[in-house]
Amino acid sequence: MDADPSSRAAAASAEARAPERPLTPEEKLSGDMLMLTTGFMMCAAALWLAVYWSMGYQYSTAIPLIFQGLSFITITLYWKLRRVYAFAVLQLALILFTPFAMQWAIGNFVNSSGVSLWGLMAPVGAVTVLGTRQSMPWFFAWLFMTVMAGVFDYMLSGTVQRFDLQTVAVFFVLNFAAISVMIYSLLWYFANEKQKLRALVDASHEEIRLERDRSERLLLNILPPAIADRLKRNEVNIAQGHADVTVLVADIVGFTRMTEELSPVETVKILNDVFSIFDDLADRYRVDKIKTIGDAYMAAAGLETGAQIHYADAVAHLALDMQQKIEEYRRRTGAKIEIRIGVGTGPVVAGVIGKKKFIYDMWGDTVNVAFRLAGDAPAGVTQVDLTSYRRLQHRFRFAEGQEVEIKGKGRMKIHRLMGPLQEAVRPAAR
């Protein structure tokens, strides 16, 4: 069913009042170039008008007047509608045909002192406004008009009025000099503005690169590089099994009681200080931080392809340095804080969970063991499972192993990490 006429009229009125799409920098440059070309041609038309009027060619003066009037109309429409392409076609057509019309009105190429050369401004303007490919028809049109002017010159050669050579030579010089100056000015302005646009584009690209690098760093703070690459490829259900990983879990002793005694700001500050220390140490030993859960800090080594061979050693050194740094922090700040650490080695499954505020996490029996060992360890103690002990026993000192009841695992033999042997060499810091 047709819409009501009043509704159609209202819609048309609303569309007419809708704001125009802002011009892009390239479109604005094209419009400016065309305005500059038109300004040059209007100045030339004013000169033609004055010269031909003084010489008694009243018919020829009508052509510059028409050019001036039509150019004013096209400029007005451009400022109102902001249609660059339509403005270019109309104005370039005027610039192309007006000089030839003036030449034919005077008689021939010589008497008009080569005024048709001004038509060359049309293909030159088309190159800077429309582009190289779109300018080709305008150039061939100028060549066609030049050939036609030569034919008319031959046909009118016996009927036109003769001018003295001195006057013709003066106007030849004026036309050639003015055209050269205008073409050079247009190309100079175009190249200069292009350089400015290129500088803006380069600056935008640099901002994009910096933002991309910042996003990359943020992503790598959350995910291992291999997982981050898969996420950037828009993969879903990102999961990976690892046959042998050493997992560390550090837990702050009595943290719940501590939060009851401290203000929220003080609590967060202590957590931030402690976990920042752990982050620096993990980075030093090339151990991947996985996540923090409340007052627990989880890290792992052996996830990345090409990781150091003795990644269990790196986790052991990390655990020992964590205990040492927390003791130094306690002495320096007076904070009543201690940690306990559990270390387990074995297979895990790791992957990305969620679509928003996603996290990289690990699951498996090895992770559970590390959490249980940390939860059951006394303050200031690092407990490792049997697999970790077998990897480390020749390079680290341990207390005598003992069997303990681990919730969900039953009785397990565990060992307390005491420190490195004298000949143990720490991994190089990165």
Secondary structure by P-SEA (a helix, b strand, c coil): ccccaaaaaaaaaaaaacccccccaaaaaaaaaaaaaaaaaaaaaaaaaaaaaaacaaaaaaaaaaaaaaaaaaaaaaaacccaaaaaaaaaaaaacaaaaaaaaacccccccccccccaaaaaaaaaccccccaaaaaaaaaaaaaaaaaaaaaaccccccccaaaaaaaaaaaaaaaaaaaaaaaaaaaaaaaaaaaaaaaaaaaaaaaaaaaaaaaaacccaaaaaaaaaccccbbbbbcbbbbbbbbbcaaaaaaaaccaaaaaaaaaaaaaaaaaaaaaaccccccccccbbbbbcccccccccaaaaaaaaaaaaaaaaaaaaaaacccbbbbbbbbbbcccccccccccccccccccaaaaaaaaaaaaccccbbbbcaaaaaacccccccccbbbbbcccccbbbbbbbccccccccccccc
